[in-house]
Amino acid sequence: MKITVAATGDSLFCADFPVEYKEKRRELDAFLGGCDLKLTNLETNLSDYGSFANQYSGGTWLNARKELFPNLASFGFNFYGTANNHCMDYSYKGLLSTVDFLDGLGIAHAGTGRSLTEAEAPALIGLPDGRRAAVFAVDASMEAPSMAGDGSRVFSPRPGVNFLRHESVFRVSDGDLADLKRIAKNCGVNSYRDGEIASGYMPPDRDGIFIFGGTAFSAGDAENSRCEEDDLERICGLIREAKNENGLVFLLVHCHDEEGPTPEEPPAYLREFCRAAVEAGADGVFGAGFHRLRGIEIFRGRPIFYSLGNFIYQGMRVEFLPPDFMKKYGVDPDAPASEGLNARSRGGKIGLQTNRNNFLTAVPKITFDGDEPVRIELAPVCLGFDTGNEKLDGLPVFARGADGERICEILDSLSRPFGTKLTFDRETGMITCGLSDNE
């Protein structure tokens, strides 16, 4: 029996869907409706407020009232990844509100929990052939206070997110490194850090690494970043275990870090992690968080989608924002959130919402015959961009004609460095992806 799996990028969902959207989404609904597994990244909290806003957020404090959830659920998703940089926008209470709400509905989810053990565990979903799929979710772009932790004999477990840490090192010439050391000595930028190391409150820096004001530098031509070994081993160990016990294994990874010559190039540590996940047994890796498309790599016969961008993008329709945010932009703390967002975007002139490419995505559908992927096709999707109706802005529709072809061209150009070729079928409007291994 063949199994089909579809996945999306970020469902940055905050507001109701208008009645007129129902007709516009029919083709997309038909595409998703035929899939056995439908996965998405839930890029918001589900709560009715009632908790304090955290001191930090993922950029904007995101929340959707629980009564609005049927709008998102209408796409038929049977898995929600909750590991992302917004899961702690409303601190522990907001995170647990989301977890408890999904649990109460019996909906499969993974990526956050009351402890690290709970947050790192995969969701197990029954497949039509009698097997199960295990689905993990990991956040690679989180703030340290959001990291979940396990308890001990004395301490209670800490709610939070399943995390992947990494080390970033900027590569410079020998001469530049010598200059940085000289400047640091002269201006004292590292004085506090040096004292912490000398007193044992921080470990010594690794050989070949020089920290300047908190940023790591090194001479050489190695990759700019790498995964924290403990996190990589922990997550890959869980994937291996899940693969031994289940039919198919999938991973959602949230990452919006940049380090290459272009923002669309996946950082080195993300490539390292995704490939290691496939080697451990993942049958597909779906990236999100970057808000734009990144390339596709076929590694050991399994697809890695480094970023699927946005699937729903309602960031300008947030209902409330905390006083900290409003005051930062000189807006009355009790004013509507739209006034604060308008001030931040300088009247709609700057920001992620002004970049048309953030409103282009593709939804992959992978067909498996047993354990083997035999076909990958992608539905090109446009999100409403400057439609003239704010209620339709950010909502996905199947992209036809020139729009679909443009999405294919963008994705194809981003995927070719990985040896992956995409083709646009003008008759069906679909994008097909080759499955040849390029490693």
C-alpha positions as a Markdown table, in Angstrom:
| # | Residue | x | y | z |
|---|---|---|---|---|
| 1 | Met | 0.0 | 0.0 | 0.0 |
| 2 | Lys | 1.3 | 3.5 | -0.9 |
| 3 | Ile | 1.4 | 6.2 | 1.7 |
| 4 | Thr | 1.3 | 9.9 | 1.0 |
| 5 | Val | 2.8 | 12.6 | 3.2 |
| 6 | Ala | 2.4 | 16.4 | 2.8 |
| 7 | Ala | 4.0 | 19.1 | 4.9 |
| 8 | Thr | 3.9 | 22.8 | 5.1 |
| 9 | Gly | 6.1 | 25.6 | 6.4 |
| 10 | Asp | 5.0 | 28.0 | 9.1 |
| 11 | Ser | 1.3 | 28.3 | 9.9 |
| 12 | Leu | 1.6 | 31.8 | 11.4 |
| 13 | Phe | -2.1 | 31.8 | 12.3 |
| 14 | Cys | -3.6 | 34.6 | 14.4 |
| 15 | Ala | -7.0 | 35.5 | 13.0 |
| 16 | Asp | -10.3 | 34.3 | 11.5 |
| 17 | Phe | -10.7 | 33.2 | 7.9 |
| 18 | Pro | -13.2 | 35.3 | 5.9 |
| 19 | Val | -16.1 | 33.6 | 4.2 |
| 20 | Glu | -14.9 | 34.5 | 0.8 |
| 21 | Tyr | -11.7 | 32.4 | 1.3 |
| 22 | Lys | -13.7 | 29.2 | 1.2 |
| 23 | Glu | -13.9 | 29.2 | -2.6 |
| 24 | Lys | -10.3 | 30.4 | -3.2 |
| 25 | Arg | -8.9 | 27.4 | -1.3 |
| 26 | Arg | -10.7 | 24.6 | -3.1 |
| 27 | Glu | -7.8 | 23.4 | -5.2 |
| 28 | Leu | -5.4 | 23.4 | -2.2 |
| 29 | Asp | -7.9 | 21.5 | -0.1 |
| 30 | Ala | -8.2 | 18.9 | -2.8 |
| 31 | Phe | -4.4 | 18.5 | -2.9 |
| 32 | Leu | -4.1 | 18.1 | 0.9 |
| 33 | Gly | -7.3 | 16.0 | 1.2 |
| 34 | Gly | -5.8 | 13.0 | -0.5 |
| 35 | Cys | -2.8 | 12.7 | 1.8 |
| 36 | Asp | -2.5 | 10.3 | 4.7 |
| 37 | Leu | -0.2 | 12.4 | 6.8 |
| 38 | Lys | -0.5 | 16.2 | 6.8 |
| 39 | Leu | 2.1 | 18.0 | 8.9 |
| 40 | Thr | 2.5 | 21.7 | 9.7 |
| 41 | Asn | 4.5 | 24.0 | 12.0 |
| 42 | Leu | 2.2 | 25.8 | 14.4 |
| 43 | Glu | 3.9 | 29.2 | 14.6 |
| 44 | Thr | 1.7 | 30.6 | 17.3 |
| 45 | Asn | 0.3 | 29.9 | 20.8 |
| 46 | Leu | -3.3 | 28.8 | 21.4 |
| 47 | Ser | -4.7 | 30.6 | 24.4 |
| 48 | Asp | -7.3 | 33.1 | 25.5 |
| 49 | Tyr | -4.6 | 35.3 | 27.0 |
| 50 | Gly | -4.9 | 35.5 | 30.8 |
| 51 | Ser | -1.1 | 35.1 | 31.2 |
| 52 | Phe | 1.7 | 37.6 | 31.2 |
| 53 | Ala | 3.7 | 38.3 | 28.1 |
| 54 | Asn | 7.3 | 37.1 | 28.2 |
| 55 | Gln | 10.1 | 39.6 | 28.4 |
| 56 | Tyr | 11.3 | 38.4 | 25.0 |
| 57 | Ser | 9.4 | 36.9 | 22.0 |
| 58 | Gly | 10.2 | 35.4 | 18.6 |
| 59 | Gly | 10.0 | 38.9 | 17.1 |
| 60 | Thr | 6.2 | 39.5 | 17.5 |
| 61 | Trp | 4.2 | 38.0 | 20.4 |
| 62 | Leu | 2.0 | 35.5 | 18.5 |
| 63 | Asn | -1.3 | 34.0 | 19.8 |
| 64 | Ala | -4.6 | 32.8 | 18.4 |
| 65 | Arg | -7.7 | 32.4 | 20.5 |
| 66 | Lys | -8.8 | 28.8 | 20.9 |
| 67 | Glu | -12.1 | 29.5 | 19.3 |
| 68 | Leu | -10.3 | 30.3 | 16.0 |
| 69 | Phe | -8.5 | 27.0 | 15.8 |
| 70 | Pro | -11.1 | 25.3 | 13.6 |
| 71 | Asn | -10.0 | 27.6 | 10.8 |
| 72 | Leu | -6.5 | 26.1 | 10.8 |
| 73 | Ala | -7.8 | 22.6 | 11.6 |
| 74 | Ser | -10.0 | 22.8 | 8.4 |
| 75 | Phe | -7.0 | 22.0 | 6.3 |
| 76 | Gly | -7.0 | 18.5 | 7.9 |
| 77 | Phe | -3.6 | 18.5 | 9.5 |
| 78 | Asn | -3.1 | 15.5 | 11.7 |
| 79 | Phe | 0.2 | 16.7 | 13.2 |
| 80 | Tyr | 1.3 | 20.1 | 14.5 |
| 81 | Gly | 4.9 | 20.9 | 15.3 |
| 82 | Thr | 5.1 | 23.2 | 18.2 |
| 83 | Ala | 8.9 | 23.6 | 18.4 |
| 84 | Asn | 9.6 | 27.2 | 17.3 |
| 85 | Asn | 10.9 | 30.5 | 18.6 |
| 86 | His | 7.4 | 31.8 | 19.5 |
| 87 | Cys | 6.4 | 28.9 | 21.8 |
| 88 | Met | 7.4 | 30.9 | 24.9 |
| 89 | Asp | 6.0 | 34.3 | 23.8 |
| 90 | Tyr | 3.5 | 34.0 | 26.7 |
| 91 | Ser | 5.9 | 32.1 | 29.0 |
| 92 | Tyr | 5.2 | 28.7 | 30.5 |
| 93 | Lys | 1.5 | 29.3 | 30.8 |
| 94 | Gly | 1.2 | 30.1 | 27.1 |
| 95 | Leu | 3.2 | 27.1 | 26.1 |
| 96 | Leu | 1.2 | 24.8 | 28.3 |
| 97 | Ser | -2.0 | 26.3 | 27.1 |
| 98 | Thr | -1.1 | 25.2 | 23.6 |
| 99 | Val | 0.0 | 21.7 | 24.7 |
| 100 | Asp | -3.1 | 21.2 | 26.9 |
| 101 | Phe | -5.5 | 22.4 | 24.2 |
| 102 | Leu | -4.1 | 20.0 | 21.5 |
| 103 | Asp | -4.0 | 17.2 | 24.0 |
| 104 | Gly | -7.7 | 17.9 | 24.9 |
| 105 | Leu | -8.6 | 17.5 | 21.3 |
| 106 | Gly | -6.6 | 14.3 | 20.9 |
| 107 | Ile | -4.4 | 16.0 | 18.2 |
| 108 | Ala | -0.9 | 14.7 | 17.5 |
| 109 | His | 1.8 | 17.2 | 18.2 |
| 110 | Ala | 5.5 | 17.3 | 19.2 |
| 111 | Gly | 8.3 | 19.7 | 20.0 |
| 112 | Thr | 7.2 | 21.2 | 23.4 |
| 113 | Gly | 6.2 | 19.8 | 26.7 |
| 114 | Arg | 6.3 | 19.8 | 30.4 |
| 115 | Ser | 9.8 | 18.4 | 30.4 |
| 116 | Leu | 12.6 | 17.7 | 27.9 |
| 117 | Thr | 11.6 | 14.1 | 27.8 |
| 118 | Glu | 8.1 | 15.1 | 26.8 |
| 119 | Ala | 9.2 | 17.8 | 24.4 |
| 120 | Glu | 11.7 | 15.6 | 22.5 |
| 121 | Ala | 9.3 | 12.6 | 22.2 |
| 122 | Pro | 7.8 | 12.0 | 18.7 |
| 123 | Ala | 4.1 | 11.9 | 18.0 |
| 124 | Leu | 3.0 | 8.5 | 16.8 |
| 125 | Ile | 0.4 | 8.5 | 14.1 |
| 126 | Gly | -1.3 | 5.4 | 12.6 |
| 127 | Leu | -1.0 | 4.8 | 8.9 |
| 128 | Pro | -3.5 | 3.1 | 6.6 |
| 129 | Asp | -1.1 | 0.1 | 6.1 |
| 130 | Gly | -1.2 | -0.7 | 9.8 |
| 131 | Arg | 2.2 | 0.8 | 10.6 |
| 132 | Arg | 2.9 | 4.0 | 12.5 |
| 133 | Ala | 4.7 | 7.1 | 11.6 |
| 134 | Ala | 6.9 | 8.9 | 14.2 |
| 135 | Val | 7.1 | 12.6 | 13.8 |
| 136 | Phe | 9.6 | 14.8 | 15.7 |
| 137 | Ala | 9.9 | 18.6 | 15.9 |
| 138 | Val | 13.0 | 20.5 | 16.9 |
| 139 | Asp | 13.8 | 24.2 | 17.3 |
| 140 | Ala | 17.2 | 25.3 | 16.2 |
| 141 | Ser | 16.7 | 29.1 | 16.6 |
| 142 | Met | 15.5 | 29.4 | 20.2 |
| 143 | Glu | 16.3 | 31.6 | 23.1 |
| 144 | Ala | 18.1 | 29.7 | 25.9 |
| 145 | Pro | 15.3 | 30.3 | 28.5 |
| 146 | Ser | 12.9 | 28.4 | 26.3 |
| 147 | Met | 14.8 | 25.1 | 26.4 |
| 148 | Ala | 13.0 | 22.3 | 28.1 |
| 149 | Gly | 14.7 | 20.4 | 30.9 |
| 150 | Asp | 14.2 | 17.2 | 32.9 |
| 151 | Gly | 13.9 | 17.1 | 36.6 |
| 152 | Ser | 15.9 | 15.3 | 39.3 |
| 153 | Arg | 15.4 | 14.0 | 42.8 |
| 154 | Val | 15.3 | 17.6 | 44.0 |
| 155 | Phe | 14.2 | 19.7 | 41.0 |
| 156 | Ser | 11.0 | 19.7 | 39.0 |
| 157 | Pro | 11.2 | 19.4 | 35.2 |
| 158 | Arg | 11.1 | 22.6 | 33.2 |
| 159 | Pro | 8.6 | 23.1 | 30.5 |
| 160 | Gly | 9.9 | 24.3 | 27.1 |
| 161 | Val | 11.0 | 23.3 | 23.6 |
| 162 | Asn | 13.0 | 20.5 | 22.1 |
| 163 | Phe | 16.2 | 22.3 | 21.2 |
| 164 | Leu | 19.2 | 22.0 | 18.9 |
| 165 | Arg | 22.1 | 24.3 | 19.9 |
| 166 | His | 25.0 | 25.2 | 17.6 |
| 167 | Glu | 28.3 | 27.0 | 17.7 |
| 168 | Ser | 29.0 | 29.8 | 15.2 |
| 169 | Val | 32.5 | 30.8 | 14.4 |
| 170 | Phe | 33.4 | 33.6 | 12.0 |
| 171 | Arg | 36.3 | 32.7 | 9.8 |
| 172 | Val | 38.9 | 35.5 | 9.3 |
| 173 | Ser | 42.5 | 35.8 | 8.1 |
| 174 | Asp | 45.5 | 35.4 | 10.4 |
| 175 | Gly | 46.1 | 39.1 | 10.2 |
| 176 | Asp | 42.5 | 40.0 | 11.0 |
| 177 | Leu | 42.5 | 37.6 | 14.0 |
| 178 | Ala | 45.7 | 39.2 | 15.3 |
| 179 | Asp | 44.0 | 42.7 | 15.0 |
| 180 | Leu | 41.0 | 41.5 | 16.9 |
| 181 | Lys | 43.2 | 40.2 | 19.8 |
| 182 | Arg | 45.1 | 43.5 | 19.8 |
| 183 | Ile | 41.9 | 45.6 | 19.9 |
| 184 | Ala | 40.4 | 43.4 | 22.6 |
| 185 | Lys | 43.5 | 43.9 | 24.8 |
| 186 | Asn | 43.5 | 47.6 | 24.3 |
| 187 | Cys | 39.8 | 48.3 | 24.8 |
| 188 | Gly | 39.1 | 45.6 | 27.5 |
| 189 | Val | 36.0 | 44.2 | 25.7 |
| 190 | Asn | 36.8 | 40.7 | 27.0 |
| 191 | Ser | 37.8 | 41.8 | 30.6 |
| 192 | Tyr | 34.7 | 40.4 | 32.3 |
| 193 | Arg | 34.8 | 37.1 | 30.3 |
| 194 | Asp | 38.5 | 36.7 | 31.1 |
| 195 | Gly | 37.7 | 37.1 | 34.8 |
| 196 | Glu | 34.9 | 34.5 | 34.6 |
| 197 | Ile | 37.2 | 32.0 | 33.0 |
| 198 | Ala | 40.0 | 32.7 | 35.5 |
| 199 | Ser | 37.6 | 32.2 | 38.4 |
| 200 | Gly | 36.1 | 28.9 | 37.0 |
| 201 | Tyr | 32.6 | 30.3 | 36.3 |
| 202 | Met | 33.1 | 29.8 | 32.5 |
| 203 | Pro | 35.1 | 27.0 | 30.8 |
| 204 | Pro | 38.2 | 28.0 | 28.8 |
| 205 | Asp | 37.7 | 28.7 | 25.1 |
| 206 | Arg | 38.5 | 25.9 | 22.7 |
| 207 | Asp | 41.9 | 25.9 | 21.0 |
| 208 | Gly | 42.0 | 28.0 | 17.9 |
| 209 | Ile | 38.9 | 30.0 | 18.9 |
| 210 | Phe | 39.1 | 33.6 | 20.0 |
| 211 | Ile | 36.0 | 35.3 | 21.6 |
| 212 | Phe | 35.6 | 39.0 | 20.9 |
| 213 | Gly | 32.8 | 40.6 | 22.8 |
| 214 | Gly | 30.8 | 37.4 | 22.8 |
| 215 | Thr | 31.4 | 36.5 | 19.2 |
| 216 | Ala | 33.7 | 33.6 | 18.2 |
| 217 | Phe | 36.4 | 34.0 | 15.5 |
| 218 | Ser | 39.0 | 31.7 | 14.1 |
| 219 | Ala | 41.5 | 31.7 | 11.3 |
| 220 | Gly | 40.9 | 29.0 | 8.7 |
| 221 | Asp | 38.5 | 27.8 | 6.1 |
| 222 | Ala | 36.2 | 25.4 | 8.1 |
| 223 | Glu | 32.5 | 25.7 | 8.2 |
| 224 | Asn | 31.1 | 28.7 | 10.0 |
| 225 | Ser | 28.9 | 26.7 | 12.3 |
| 226 | Arg | 28.4 | 23.2 | 13.7 |
| 227 | Cys | 25.9 | 21.5 | 15.9 |
| 228 | Glu | 26.4 | 21.0 | 19.6 |
| 229 | Glu | 27.5 | 17.4 | 19.8 |
| 230 | Asp | 25.4 | 16.5 | 22.8 |
| 231 | Asp | 22.2 | 17.8 | 21.2 |
| 232 | Leu | 23.0 | 16.1 | 17.8 |
| 233 | Glu | 23.7 | 12.8 | 19.5 |
| 234 | Arg | 20.6 | 13.0 | 21.7 |
| 235 | Ile | 18.2 | 13.8 | 18.8 |
| 236 | Cys | 19.7 | 11.3 | 16.4 |
| 237 | Gly | 19.6 | 8.6 | 19.1 |
| 238 | Leu | 15.8 | 9.2 | 19.4 |
| 239 | Ile | 15.4 | 9.1 | 15.6 |
| 240 | Arg | 17.2 | 5.7 | 15.5 |
| 241 | Glu | 15.1 | 4.4 | 18.3 |
| 242 | Ala | 11.9 | 5.6 | 16.6 |
| 243 | Lys | 12.9 | 4.0 | 13.3 |
| 244 | Asn | 13.5 | 0.7 | 14.9 |
| 245 | Glu | 10.0 | 0.7 | 16.4 |
| 246 | Asn | 7.9 | 2.4 | 13.6 |
| 247 | Gly | 7.4 | 2.3 | 9.9 |
| 248 | Leu | 8.2 | 5.9 | 8.8 |
| 249 | Val | 10.0 | 8.7 | 10.7 |
| 250 | Phe | 9.8 | 12.5 | 9.9 |
| 251 | Leu | 11.4 | 15.5 | 11.3 |
| 252 | Leu | 10.3 | 19.2 | 11.4 |
| 253 | Val | 13.1 | 21.6 | 12.1 |
| 254 | His | 12.6 | 25.3 | 12.8 |
| 255 | Cys | 15.6 | 27.4 | 11.8 |
| 256 | His | 15.9 | 31.0 | 10.6 |
| 257 | Asp | 19.7 | 31.5 | 11.1 |
| 258 | Glu | 21.7 | 32.9 | 8.2 |
| 259 | Glu | 25.5 | 32.7 | 7.5 |
| 260 | Gly | 26.1 | 32.2 | 3.8 |
| 261 | Pro | 26.7 | 34.7 | 1.0 |
| 262 | Thr | 22.9 | 34.8 | 0.5 |
| 263 | Pro | 20.2 | 34.4 | 3.2 |
| 264 | Glu | 18.6 | 31.5 | 1.3 |
| 265 | Glu | 21.8 | 29.3 | 1.8 |
| 266 | Pro | 21.2 | 27.0 | 4.7 |
| 267 | Pro | 23.7 | 27.4 | 7.5 |
| 268 | Ala | 26.4 | 24.7 | 7.8 |
| 269 | Tyr | 25.0 | 23.4 | 11.1 |
| 270 | Leu | 21.5 | 22.9 | 9.6 |
| 271 | Arg | 22.9 | 20.9 | 6.7 |
| 272 | Glu | 24.9 | 18.9 | 9.2 |
| 273 | Phe | 21.9 | 18.2 | 11.4 |
| 274 | Cys | 19.5 | 17.3 | 8.5 |
| 275 | Arg | 21.9 | 14.9 | 6.9 |
| 276 | Ala | 22.7 | 13.3 | 10.3 |
| 277 | Ala | 18.9 | 12.9 | 10.9 |
| 278 | Val | 18.5 | 11.1 | 7.6 |
| 279 | Glu | 21.5 | 8.8 | 8.4 |
| 280 | Ala | 19.8 | 8.0 | 11.7 |
| 281 | Gly | 16.6 | 7.0 | 10.0 |
| 282 | Ala | 14.5 | 10.0 | 9.1 |
| 283 | Asp | 12.5 | 9.4 | 5.9 |
| 284 | Gly | 12.0 | 13.2 | 5.3 |
| 285 | Val | 13.1 | 16.5 | 6.9 |
| 286 | Phe | 10.9 | 19.6 | 6.6 |
| 287 | Gly | 12.4 | 22.9 | 7.4 |
| 288 | Ala | 10.5 | 26.1 | 8.4 |
| 289 | Gly | 11.2 | 29.3 | 10.3 |
| 290 | Phe | 13.1 | 31.2 | 7.6 |
| 291 | His | 9.9 | 32.7 | 6.1 |
| 292 | Arg | 11.2 | 32.1 | 2.6 |
| 293 | Leu | 12.0 | 29.1 | 0.5 |
| 294 | Arg | 15.3 | 27.3 | 0.7 |
| 295 | Gly | 16.6 | 24.5 | -1.5 |
| 296 | Ile | 15.8 | 20.8 | -1.6 |
| 297 | Glu | 18.4 | 18.1 | -1.2 |
| 298 | Ile | 18.0 | 14.4 | -1.8 |
| 299 | Phe | 20.4 | 12.8 | 0.6 |
| 300 | Arg | 20.7 | 9.0 | 0.7 |
| 301 | Gly | 17.4 | 8.8 | -1.2 |
| 302 | Arg | 15.5 | 10.9 | 1.3 |
| 303 | Pro | 14.3 | 14.5 | 0.8 |
| 304 | Ile | 15.5 | 17.4 | 2.9 |
| 305 | Phe | 13.4 | 20.6 | 2.5 |
| 306 | Tyr | 15.7 | 23.2 | 4.1 |
| 307 | Ser | 12.8 | 25.7 | 4.3 |
| 308 | Leu | 9.3 | 25.6 | 3.1 |
| 309 | Gly | 8.7 | 29.3 | 4.1 |
| 310 | Asn | 5.3 | 30.3 | 5.2 |
| 311 | Phe | 2.0 | 28.5 | 4.7 |
| 312 | Ile | -0.2 | 31.1 | 6.6 |
| 313 | Tyr | 1.2 | 34.5 | 7.3 |
| 314 | Gln | -1.1 | 36.6 | 9.4 |
| 315 | Gly | 1.6 | 38.4 | 11.4 |
| 316 | Met | -0.1 | 41.8 | 10.8 |
| 317 | Arg | -3.4 | 40.6 | 12.3 |
| 318 | Val | -2.1 | 39.9 | 15.9 |
| 319 | Glu | -4.9 | 40.9 | 18.3 |
| 320 | Phe | -2.8 | 42.2 | 21.2 |
| 321 | Leu | 0.8 | 43.1 | 21.9 |
| 322 | Pro | 2.4 | 43.7 | 25.3 |
| 323 | Pro | 3.2 | 47.2 | 26.7 |
| 324 | Asp | 6.9 | 46.6 | 26.2 |
| 325 | Phe | 6.5 | 46.3 | 22.5 |
| 326 | Met | 4.1 | 49.3 | 22.2 |
| 327 | Lys | 6.3 | 51.6 | 24.2 |
| 328 | Lys | 9.3 | 50.7 | 22.2 |
| 329 | Tyr | 7.6 | 52.2 | 19.1 |
| 330 | Gly | 6.1 | 55.2 | 20.9 |
| 331 | Val | 2.5 | 53.8 | 20.9 |
| 332 | Asp | 0.0 | 53.9 | 23.7 |
| 333 | Pro | 0.2 | 50.5 | 25.5 |
| 334 | Asp | -3.6 | 50.1 | 25.3 |
| 335 | Ala | -3.9 | 50.9 | 21.6 |
| 336 | Pro | -4.8 | 48.2 | 19.1 |
| 337 | Ala | -1.9 | 45.9 | 18.1 |
| 338 | Ser | -2.2 | 47.2 | 14.5 |
| 339 | Glu | -0.9 | 50.6 | 15.6 |
| 340 | Gly | 2.2 | 49.1 | 17.1 |
| 341 | Leu | 2.8 | 47.0 | 14.0 |
| 342 | Asn | 2.3 | 49.9 | 11.7 |
| 343 | Ala | 4.8 | 51.9 | 13.7 |
| 344 | Arg | 7.4 | 49.2 | 13.5 |
| 345 | Ser | 6.9 | 48.8 | 9.7 |
| 346 | Arg | 7.1 | 52.6 | 9.3 |
| 347 | Gly | 3.7 | 52.7 | 7.8 |
| 348 | Gly | 4.1 | 49.4 | 5.8 |
| 349 | Lys | 7.4 | 50.4 | 4.2 |
| 350 | Ile | 9.7 | 47.9 | 5.8 |
| 351 | Gly | 9.6 | 44.4 | 7.4 |
| 352 | Leu | 9.0 | 40.8 | 6.4 |
| 353 | Gln | 5.4 | 41.6 | 5.4 |
| 354 | Thr | 6.7 | 43.8 | 2.6 |
| 355 | Asn | 8.7 | 41.1 | 0.8 |
| 356 | Arg | 6.7 | 39.3 | -1.8 |
| 357 | Asn | 8.9 | 36.3 | -1.7 |
| 358 | Asn | 7.7 | 35.7 | 1.9 |
| 359 | Phe | 4.3 | 35.0 | 0.4 |
| 360 | Leu | 5.5 | 32.3 | -2.0 |
| 361 | Thr | 5.7 | 28.6 | -1.0 |
| 362 | Ala | 5.3 | 25.1 | -2.1 |
| 363 | Val | 3.7 | 22.2 | -0.4 |
| 364 | Pro | 5.4 | 18.8 | -1.0 |
| 365 | Lys | 3.6 | 15.5 | -1.3 |
| 366 | Ile | 5.9 | 12.5 | -0.9 |
| 367 | Thr | 4.5 | 9.1 | -2.0 |
| 368 | Phe | 6.0 | 6.1 | -0.2 |
| 369 | Asp | 5.8 | 2.5 | -1.4 |
| 370 | Gly | 6.6 | 0.7 | 1.8 |
| 371 | Asp | 9.7 | 2.4 | 3.2 |
| 372 | Glu | 10.8 | 3.9 | -0.1 |
| 373 | Pro | 9.9 | 7.3 | -1.5 |
| 374 | Val | 8.9 | 6.8 | -5.1 |
| 375 | Arg | 7.6 | 10.2 | -6.1 |
| 376 | Ile | 7.8 | 13.8 | -4.9 |
| 377 | Glu | 5.5 | 16.5 | -6.3 |
| 378 | Leu | 4.9 | 20.0 | -4.9 |
| 379 | Ala | 1.9 | 22.2 | -5.1 |
| 380 | Pro | 3.0 | 25.8 | -5.8 |
| 381 | Val | 1.2 | 28.2 | -3.4 |
| 382 | Cys | 0.8 | 31.9 | -3.2 |
| 383 | Leu | -0.3 | 33.6 | 0.0 |
| 384 | Gly | -2.4 | 36.7 | -0.4 |
| 385 | Phe | 0.0 | 39.6 | -0.8 |
| 386 | Asp | -1.4 | 43.1 | -0.6 |
| 387 | Thr | -4.8 | 41.9 | -1.9 |
| 388 | Gly | -6.7 | 45.0 | -0.8 |
| 389 | Asn | -8.5 | 42.9 | 1.7 |
| 390 | Glu | -6.5 | 42.4 | 4.9 |
| 391 | Lys | -8.5 | 39.4 | 5.9 |
| 392 | Leu | -7.3 | 37.6 | 2.8 |
| 393 | Asp | -3.7 | 38.7 | 3.1 |
| 394 | Gly | -1.4 | 35.8 | 4.1 |
| 395 | Leu | -3.9 | 33.0 | 3.3 |
| 396 | Pro | -2.7 | 30.2 | 0.9 |
| 397 | Val | -4.2 | 29.4 | -2.5 |
| 398 | Phe | -2.9 | 27.1 | -5.3 |
| 399 | Ala | -0.7 | 29.2 | -7.6 |
| 400 | Arg | -1.7 | 28.8 | -11.2 |
| 401 | Gly | 0.0 | 29.8 | -14.5 |
| 402 | Ala | 2.9 | 32.2 | -14.3 |
| 403 | Asp | 2.8 | 32.4 | -10.5 |
| 404 | Gly | 3.3 | 28.6 | -10.2 |
| 405 | Glu | 6.1 | 28.7 | -12.8 |
| 406 | Arg | 7.8 | 31.5 | -10.9 |
| 407 | Ile | 7.7 | 29.5 | -7.7 |
| 408 | Cys | 9.2 | 26.5 | -9.5 |
| 409 | Glu | 12.0 | 28.7 | -10.9 |
| 410 | Ile | 12.9 | 30.1 | -7.5 |
| 411 | Leu | 12.9 | 26.6 | -5.9 |
| 412 | Asp | 14.8 | 25.1 | -8.7 |
| 413 | Ser | 17.6 | 27.7 | -8.6 |
| 414 | Leu | 17.9 | 27.2 | -4.8 |
| 415 | Ser | 18.0 | 23.4 | -5.2 |
| 416 | Arg | 20.5 | 23.0 | -8.0 |
| 417 | Pro | 23.5 | 23.6 | -5.7 |
| 418 | Phe | 22.4 | 20.3 | -4.1 |
| 419 | Gly | 22.1 | 18.6 | -7.4 |
| 420 | Thr | 18.3 | 18.5 | -7.3 |
| 421 | Lys | 16.3 | 19.4 | -10.4 |
| 422 | Leu | 12.7 | 20.5 | -10.4 |
| 423 | Thr | 10.3 | 20.6 | -13.3 |
| 424 | Phe | 7.1 | 22.6 | -13.8 |
| 425 | Asp | 4.2 | 20.8 | -15.5 |
| 426 | Arg | 2.1 | 23.5 | -17.3 |
| 427 | Glu | -0.8 | 21.2 | -17.8 |
| 428 | Thr | -1.3 | 20.2 | -14.1 |
| 429 | Gly | 0.3 | 23.2 | -12.6 |
| 430 | Met | 2.4 | 20.9 | -10.3 |
| 431 | Ile | 6.1 | 20.8 | -9.6 |
| 432 | Thr | 8.0 | 17.5 | -9.7 |
| 433 | Cys | 11.2 | 16.8 | -8.0 |
| 434 | Gly | 13.8 | 14.2 | -8.9 |
| 435 | Leu | 14.7 | 11.5 | -6.4 |
| 436 | Ser | 18.2 | 10.7 | -7.5 |
| 437 | Asp | 20.8 | 10.7 | -4.6 |
| 438 | Asn | 23.3 | 13.4 | -5.1 |
| 439 | Glu | 25.8 | 12.5 | -2.4 |
